[in-house]
Amino acid sequence: MSASSQDNALRSGIAWRVLIYSVLIVTAVIYLAPLFVMLVTSLKSLEEIRMGNMMALPLQITFEPWLKAWGSACLGLDCNGISGYFWNSLKITVPAVAIGTLLGAFNGYVLTKWRFRGHQWVFGMMLFACFIPFQIVLLPMSQVLGWLGLANTTSGLVLVHVVYGLGFTTLFFRNFYEAFPDELIRASVMDGAGFFTIFGRILLPNSGPIIVVTVIWQFTNIWNDFLFGASFASGDTAPITVALNNLVNSSTGVKEYNVHMAAAITAALPTLLVYVVAGRYFVRGLMAGSVKG
């Protein structure tokens, strides 16, 4: 290749990189603009917000909206904040994610390494459950919670999210364990390892990538859920999404946009932290079980 051809190829490569990075930067700005507006609004006083220009930085930073949103300060008004509902969401999300992930791993293990007659039908039914809309299960689930005495409780919401998410977690682990070597399982059986020993000492320790995927998926869906929280909980047992909706819609008179923005950012922080901490493992976990062998 001549020097001129190499120069042309180099210029073409640079031009494409500039174009690609420009598109990425513009896209990032578009997606981050609402978050920027929320953040700067939450740090402004109401008087400054009324001046307009949502994109402007605060003239004087104040954390009073954050304190009021959390419920740590009254500021001459009511003292109701989202702190109690924040902990409600944690009490719902953490056990539901842990139980759902463990049950999904156990189901995936049974459906791939200890197959039984009709296992394909069982998996097909669980897969079908993934496509049932939320609205369809509201009435039967409310009846079940009433029979169990779990209506309007955080424990009831844990049960709801575990049951509804079980089809997805089973699908994730089933596909991952499908690529796990059967020879290793047979060798373990020949060495005297039992059903639970193989599961607890061989499969689970090697399931890190798919566990990360399942935890991120479950945590995001459960934490951000509004329909189940509004349907099966009320009052002090409601999750933060319901409390955030009530905070915005129950405001009378002057709309405290700074408080609303601070509460919204607080509600979004846990899922953001989960993606920041474990997001780089998400795609890796999705691809981990894609190749057999």
TABEL-V757023 format. One record per helix or strand of 3 or more residues. SS is the DSSP state (H for helix, E for strand). FROM is the first residue (numbers start at 1). TO is the last residue. Records with the same first field share a line. If there is no record, write none. Layout:
BEGIN
SS=FROM-TO + FROM-TO
END
This chain:
BEGIN
H=3-42 + 46-50 + 64-70 + 83-113 + 119-129 + 134-148 + 154-178 + 182-190 + 195-206 + 208-223 + 227-232 + 235-237 + 240-249 + 257-278 + 280-288
END
